Amino acid sequence: MFQIRPCTYVWLILILLTFFAFAVGKLELGGTTIIVMILLSTLIKGQMIVDYFMGLHRVGWKWRLILYTWLLLVTGMIGFAYSLGLK
């Protein structure tokens, strides 16, 4: 029997989240709610890449925390820059 590996599910979720971001851009949607949703999907995608494709779900929290902190910092700065543009 054919069995789908967990990384295939992760890849499919990444593709769906990327398609969501593409559709938002193509439809020219905007606003704070949309931006927050895009940033959250980016955080989820980054976390999935760190855990599954970089293989860090098997290591200690120290290494994962370093990359999660970096990811939060970058997306936080993007959100902050967006909020400055609203003023």
C-alpha positions in Angstrom: 0.0 0.0 0.0 1.2 3.5 -0.9 1.9 5.7 2.2 2.4 9.4 2.1 5.4 10.6 4.1 5.0 13.5 6.6 7.3 15.7 4.6 4.9 15.4 1.7 2.0 16.8 3.9 4.3 19.6 5.0 5.2 20.4 1.4 1.5 20.5 0.4 0.7 22.8 3.3 3.6 25.1 2.2 2.2 25.1 -1.3 -1.3 26.0 -0.1 -0.1 28.8 2.1 2.1 30.2 -0.8 -0.9 30.0 -3.1 -3.0 31.9 -0.5 -0.4 34.7 -0.4 -0.2 34.7 -4.2 -4.0 35.0 -4.5 -4.1 37.9 -2.0 -1.5 39.7 -4.1 -3.2 38.9 -7.3 -6.6 40.1 -6.0 -4.9 43.2 -4.6 -6.4 42.7 -1.2 -5.0 44.8 1.6 -5.6 46.0 5.1 -4.3 45.2 8.5 -6.2 41.9 8.8 -4.9 40.6 5.5 -1.3 41.6 6.4 -1.6 39.9 9.8 -2.8 36.7 8.1 0.0 36.8 5.5 2.6 37.4 8.3 1.1 34.5 10.3 1.2 32.2 7.3 4.8 33.3 6.8 5.6 32.3 10.4 3.9 29.0 10.0 5.8 28.3 6.7 9.1 29.3 8.3 8.5 27.0 11.3 7.7 24.1 9.0 10.8 24.7 7.0 12.9 24.8 10.1 11.4 21.7 11.6 11.0 19.4 8.6 13.2 20.5 5.7 16.1 21.7 7.8 15.6 18.6 10.1 15.7 20.5 13.3 12.6 18.8 14.8 15.0 16.1 16.1 17.4 18.5 17.9 17.2 20.3 21.2 15.1 23.5 21.7 18.2 25.7 21.8 18.9 25.5 18.1 15.2 25.7 17.1 14.8 28.7 19.4 17.6 30.6 17.7 15.9 30.2 14.3 12.4 30.8 15.6 13.6 34.0 17.3 15.2 35.1 14.0 12.0 34.4 12.1 9.9 36.3 14.7 12.3 39.2 14.5 12.2 39.4 10.7 8.4 39.1 10.4 8.0 41.5 13.4 10.1 44.1 11.6 8.1 43.7 8.4 4.9 44.2 10.4 6.3 47.2 12.1 7.4 48.7 8.8 3.9 48.1 7.5 2.4 49.9 10.5 4.7 52.9 10.0 3.4 53.1 6.4 -0.2 53.4 7.6 0.5 56.6 9.5 
